[in-house]
């Protein structure tokens, strides 16, 4: 049975698992067609989970269309999160977090999702050009218009979280309540500043990439070449400098060493490596929900036990050690947005 937690400072209750749908659609060439994606969404929702994550640029909008069609008839029971920032054309105003772009992006997402509102609307990344006050005022307008229920961000640094919350306070707007952040046994840098910032500013942390791009599932092992049918194998088949460098980085000696340890722990516990990787992230008290990005129902089921698996202390210590050392968290408390100490001038 799914468990539900409030997302940050909000009253919005989301499941401890979030279904990531970046793989749904075929525009990127390695995705999942709609007829294969639909059973994954159905299995996830039928199991009692309620949190779906997409973005306007995932597979050129196909992901949003697939999600919208899948939740038709049970829309009120589902929390849909989507994002905006990425380019939608060559023009200078067809990207970013400006009022001009966000307004068009939201309307387009609502059409593709076939809904009158988005439950969680997220800035896909920080916009260094647009004043953050403009962004937060625009997002607040969406909330007041009833087109968006809650606001979040993705890939913000600790400093950017603070700036956004201060800006929301200055414009009398709606603050962020969630942050999607890259977090796994292969990516622990967020422990130093980002997770403490989320705690201080009451944002629910939603961890994505928890399986390390598939590296932590046990599919890739030291001393063996990737299966040609795997994601890494398909990327290598493209035979470009970019894809080779990316795969080499993902399948580095360190990452495969961590993956081997995950597989060993899974064997000891009689479960799957994917479940162990998910359980390790779920054990972090700062995390509200973990994003699972399965391409098939079978992949979803491999990760599913990790949502209820309690790793024994010795397993946690082993994984902490092999993936560490962990970043040193910041000391003290980051200032709250309503604090007068250190508040930047408007």
C-alpha positions as CSV (number, residue, x, y, z in Angstrom):
1,X,0.0,0.0,0.0
2,X,1.4,3.4,-1.0
3,X,2.3,5.9,1.8
4,X,1.6,9.6,1.4
5,X,3.5,12.6,2.8
6,X,2.8,16.3,2.6
7,X,5.0,18.0,0.0
8,X,7.1,20.5,1.9
9,X,5.1,23.3,3.6
10,X,2.0,22.5,1.6
11,X,-1.0,20.3,2.4
12,X,-0.6,18.4,-0.9
13,X,-0.1,14.8,-0.1
14,X,2.0,12.8,-2.6
15,X,3.0,9.2,-2.7
16,X,6.5,8.2,-1.6
17,X,7.0,7.0,-5.2
18,X,6.7,9.4,-8.2
19,X,6.5,8.0,-11.7
20,X,8.9,9.8,-14.0
21,X,7.7,9.8,-17.6
22,X,10.7,11.3,-19.5
23,X,11.0,8.0,-21.3
24,X,7.5,8.1,-22.6
25,X,7.2,9.0,-26.3
26,X,9.4,8.3,-29.3
27,X,10.6,11.8,-30.5
28,X,14.0,11.4,-28.9
29,X,14.6,8.0,-30.6
30,X,15.1,5.8,-27.6
31,X,11.7,6.3,-25.8
32,X,8.7,4.2,-25.2
33,X,5.6,4.4,-27.5
34,X,2.3,5.3,-26.0
35,X,0.9,1.7,-26.1
36,X,3.8,0.5,-24.1
37,X,3.9,3.4,-21.7
38,X,0.2,3.2,-20.8
39,X,0.5,-0.2,-18.9
40,X,3.3,1.3,-16.8
41,X,1.2,4.2,-15.7
42,X,-1.8,2.0,-15.1
43,X,0.3,-0.4,-12.9
44,X,1.7,2.5,-10.9
45,X,-1.7,4.2,-10.3
46,X,-3.5,0.8,-9.7
47,X,-1.0,0.1,-6.9
48,X,-2.3,3.2,-5.1
49,X,0.4,5.8,-6.0
50,X,-0.7,9.2,-7.1
51,X,2.3,11.3,-8.2
52,X,3.2,11.6,-11.9
53,X,6.1,13.8,-13.2
54,X,6.6,15.1,-16.7
55,X,7.8,18.2,-18.5
56,X,6.9,20.1,-21.5
57,X,10.0,19.1,-23.5
58,X,10.0,15.4,-22.7
59,X,10.0,13.7,-26.1
60,X,8.8,17.0,-27.6
61,X,5.6,17.0,-25.6
62,X,4.6,13.4,-26.2
63,X,5.1,12.6,-22.6
64,X,2.5,15.1,-21.5
65,X,0.0,13.8,-24.1
66,X,0.6,10.2,-22.9
67,X,0.1,11.2,-19.2
68,X,-3.0,13.2,-20.0
69,X,-4.6,10.4,-21.9
70,X,-3.7,7.8,-19.2
71,X,-5.3,9.8,-16.3
72,X,-8.5,10.6,-18.1
73,X,-11.4,9.4,-15.9
74,X,-9.3,9.6,-12.7
75,X,-7.8,13.0,-12.9
76,X,-8.9,14.2,-9.5
77,X,-7.0,11.2,-7.8
78,X,-3.7,12.1,-9.5
79,X,-1.1,14.7,-8.7
80,X,0.4,15.8,-12.1
81,X,3.7,17.7,-11.9
82,X,5.2,19.3,-15.1
83,X,8.0,21.7,-15.8
84,X,8.9,24.6,-18.1
85,X,12.0,26.3,-19.2
86,X,13.5,24.4,-22.1
87,X,13.5,25.8,-25.7
88,X,10.4,25.3,-27.9
89,X,11.8,27.1,-30.9
90,X,14.7,29.3,-32.1
91,X,13.2,32.6,-30.9
92,X,14.7,34.4,-27.9
93,X,11.4,34.3,-26.0
94,X,10.8,30.6,-26.6
95,X,12.7,29.5,-23.6
96,X,13.5,30.5,-20.0
97,X,11.4,31.6,-17.0
98,X,10.1,35.0,-18.4
99,X,6.5,35.9,-18.2
100,X,6.3,35.7,-22.0
101,X,7.6,32.2,-22.2
102,X,6.0,30.7,-19.0
103,X,2.5,31.9,-20.0
104,X,2.7,30.2,-23.4
105,X,4.4,27.2,-22.0
106,X,1.7,26.6,-19.4
107,X,-1.1,27.0,-21.9
108,X,0.6,24.5,-24.2
109,X,1.1,22.0,-21.3
110,X,-2.6,22.3,-20.3
111,X,-3.6,21.4,-23.8
112,X,-1.3,18.4,-24.1
113,X,-2.3,17.2,-20.7
114,X,-6.0,17.8,-21.5
115,X,-6.7,19.3,-18.1
116,X,-7.6,22.7,-16.7
117,X,-4.9,22.8,-14.0
118,X,-1.5,21.5,-13.1
119,X,-1.1,20.3,-9.6
120,X,2.7,21.1,-9.3
121,X,4.3,23.5,-11.8
122,X,8.0,23.5,-11.7
123,X,10.9,25.7,-13.0
124,X,13.0,23.1,-14.9
125,X,16.1,25.0,-14.1
126,X,17.3,28.5,-13.0
127,X,17.1,31.3,-15.6
128,X,20.2,33.6,-15.2
129,X,18.6,36.2,-17.5
130,X,15.1,36.7,-16.1
131,X,14.7,38.5,-12.8
132,X,13.5,36.0,-10.2
133,X,10.9,38.5,-9.1
134,X,9.3,38.3,-12.6
135,X,9.3,34.6,-12.5
136,X,7.8,34.3,-9.0
137,X,5.1,36.9,-9.7
138,X,4.2,35.2,-13.0
139,X,3.9,31.8,-11.2
140,X,1.8,33.4,-8.5
141,X,-0.5,34.7,-11.1
142,X,-1.0,31.1,-12.4
143,X,-2.0,30.0,-8.9
144,X,-4.4,32.9,-8.4
145,X,-6.0,32.1,-11.8
146,X,-6.5,28.5,-10.7
147,X,-4.4,27.0,-13.5
148,X,-1.7,25.9,-11.1
149,X,-2.1,24.6,-7.5
150,X,1.4,24.5,-6.2
151,X,4.9,25.6,-7.2
152,X,8.2,23.9,-7.3
153,X,11.6,23.9,-9.0
154,X,14.1,21.4,-10.4
155,X,17.9,21.5,-10.3
156,X,18.1,24.7,-8.2
157,X,21.2,25.3,-6.1
158,X,20.8,26.1,-2.4
159,X,21.4,29.8,-3.1
160,X,18.8,29.8,-5.9
161,X,16.3,28.2,-3.5
162,X,16.9,31.1,-1.1
163,X,16.6,33.7,-3.8
164,X,13.3,32.2,-5.1
165,X,11.8,32.2,-1.6
166,X,12.9,35.7,-0.9
167,X,11.5,36.9,-4.2
168,X,8.1,35.2,-3.5
169,X,8.0,37.1,-0.2
170,X,9.0,40.4,-1.8
171,X,6.3,40.2,-4.5
172,X,3.7,38.9,-2.0
173,X,3.5,35.7,-4.0
174,X,3.3,32.0,-3.6
175,X,6.5,30.2,-2.4
176,X,8.0,27.0,-3.7
177,X,7.0,23.8,-1.9
178,X,9.1,21.2,-3.7
179,X,12.5,20.7,-5.3
180,X,13.4,17.9,-7.7
181,X,17.0,17.2,-7.2
182,X,19.4,14.6,-8.6
183,X,20.3,12.2,-5.7
184,X,21.5,8.7,-5.6
185,X,24.4,6.5,-4.4
186,X,26.3,7.9,-7.4
187,X,25.3,11.5,-6.8
188,X,25.6,12.7,-3.1
189,X,26.7,16.3,-3.5
190,X,23.2,17.5,-2.6
191,X,23.8,16.5,1.0
192,X,26.1,19.4,1.6
193,X,23.9,22.4,0.9
194,X,20.8,21.6,-1.2
195,X,19.0,19.2,1.2
196,X,19.7,21.5,4.2
197,X,18.3,24.4,2.2
198,X,15.2,22.4,1.4
199,X,14.7,21.6,5.1
200,X,15.2,25.3,6.2
201,X,12.9,26.6,3.5
202,X,10.4,23.8,3.9
203,X,10.6,22.3,0.4
204,X,9.9,18.7,0.0
205,X,12.8,17.0,-1.8
206,X,11.8,14.8,-4.7
207,X,14.9,12.7,-5.7
208,X,15.3,11.8,-9.3
209,X,18.1,9.6,-10.9
210,X,18.0,7.2,-7.9
211,X,19.0,4.3,-10.1
212,X,22.0,6.2,-11.5
213,X,20.7,6.1,-15.1
214,X,20.2,2.3,-14.8
215,X,23.8,1.7,-13.5
216,X,22.5,0.7,-10.1
217,X,20.1,-1.9,-11.4
218,X,22.8,-4.5,-11.9
219,X,22.5,-4.4,-15.7
220,X,26.0,-3.0,-16.1
221,X,28.9,-4.8,-14.4
222,X,32.7,-4.3,-14.2
223,X,34.6,-6.0,-17.0
224,X,31.6,-6.5,-19.4
225,X,30.3,-4.5,-22.3
226,X,26.8,-3.0,-22.2
227,X,24.1,-5.2,-23.7
228,X,23.3,-3.7,-27.2
229,X,19.6,-3.7,-26.2
230,X,20.2,-1.6,-23.1
231,X,20.0,2.1,-22.9
232,X,23.8,2.4,-22.7
233,X,24.2,0.0,-25.6
234,X,21.8,2.0,-27.8
235,X,23.6,5.2,-27.0
236,X,27.0,3.6,-27.8
237,X,25.6,2.4,-31.1
238,X,25.1,6.1,-32.1
239,X,28.9,6.2,-32.1
240,X,29.3,10.0,-31.5
241,X,31.8,11.7,-29.3
242,X,29.0,13.1,-27.1
243,X,27.3,9.7,-26.4
244,X,30.7,7.9,-25.9
245,X,31.8,10.5,-23.3
246,X,28.5,10.3,-21.5
247,X,28.4,6.5,-21.4
248,X,32.1,6.4,-20.3
249,X,31.2,8.8,-17.4
250,X,28.2,6.7,-16.4
251,X,30.1,3.5,-16.5
252,X,33.2,4.8,-14.7
253,X,35.2,2.5,-12.5
254,X,33.8,4.2,-9.4
255,X,30.2,3.9,-10.5
256,X,30.6,0.3,-11.4
257,X,32.3,-0.4,-8.0
258,X,29.3,1.1,-6.3
259,X,26.9,-0.9,-8.5
260,X,28.8,-4.1,-7.6
261,X,28.3,-3.3,-3.9
262,X,24.6,-2.7,-4.5
263,X,24.3,-6.1,-6.2
264,X,26.1,-7.8,-3.3
265,X,23.8,-6.2,-0.8
266,X,20.8,-7.2,-2.9
267,X,22.0,-10.8,-3.0
268,X,22.5,-10.9,0.7
269,X,18.9,-9.6,1.3
270,X,17.3,-11.6,-1.4
271,X,16.0,-8.6,-3.3
272,X,16.8,-6.7,-6.5
273,X,19.6,-4.2,-6.9
274,X,17.1,-1.6,-8.0
275,X,15.2,-2.1,-4.8
276,X,18.4,-1.6,-2.7
277,X,19.2,1.7,-4.6
278,X,15.7,3.0,-4.1
279,X,15.6,2.0,-0.4
280,X,18.9,3.8,0.3
281,X,17.5,7.1,-1.0
282,X,14.1,6.5,0.8
283,X,16.0,6.0,4.0
284,X,17.1,9.7,3.9
285,X,14.7,11.6,6.1
286,X,15.0,14.7,3.9
287,X,13.4,13.0,0.9
288,X,9.7,13.2,0.4
289,X,9.4,11.1,-2.7
290,X,11.6,9.2,-5.1
291,X,11.2,9.4,-8.9
292,X,11.1,6.0,-10.6
293,X,11.6,6.1,-14.4
294,X,10.8,2.6,-15.6
295,X,10.4,1.9,-19.3
296,X,8.4,-1.4,-18.7
297,X,6.1,-2.8,-16.0
298,X,8.9,-5.4,-15.2
299,X,11.4,-2.6,-14.5
300,X,8.8,-0.9,-12.3
301,X,8.2,-4.1,-10.3
302,X,12.0,-4.5,-9.8
303,X,12.2,-1.2,-8.1
304,X,8.9,-1.5,-6.2
305,X,10.2,-3.5,-3.1
306,X,12.6,-0.6,-2.4
307,X,9.6,1.5,-1.3
308,X,9.0,-0.7,1.7
309,X,12.5,-2.2,2.2
310,X,14.3,-1.2,5.4
311,X,18.0,-1.7,4.9
312,X,19.7,-3.1,8.0
313,X,22.3,-0.8,9.6
314,X,25.2,-2.8,8.3
315,X,24.0,-2.6,4.7
316,X,23.5,1.2,5.0
317,X,27.0,1.6,6.4
318,X,28.4,-0.5,3.6
319,X,26.7,1.5,0.9
320,X,27.6,4.8,2.6
321,X,31.2,3.8,2.7
322,X,31.5,2.6,-0.9
323,X,29.7,5.6,-2.3
324,X,31.4,8.2,0.0
325,X,32.8,10.1,1.5
326,X,29.6,12.0,1.9
327,X,29.7,15.8,1.5
328,X,30.0,17.8,4.8
329,X,26.6,19.5,5.4
330,X,26.6,23.2,6.0
331,X,26.6,24.3,9.6
332,X,23.9,26.5,11.2
333,X,20.7,27.4,9.5
334,X,20.3,29.2,6.2
335,X,18.2,32.4,6.7
336,X,14.5,32.2,6.2
337,X,12.9,34.3,3.5
338,X,11.2,36.5,6.1
339,X,14.4,37.0,8.1
340,X,15.8,40.5,8.1
341,X,19.3,39.3,8.7
342,X,21.2,39.2,5.4
343,X,18.1,40.0,3.3
344,X,19.3,41.3,-0.1
345,X,18.1,44.8,-1.1
346,X,15.3,44.9,-3.7
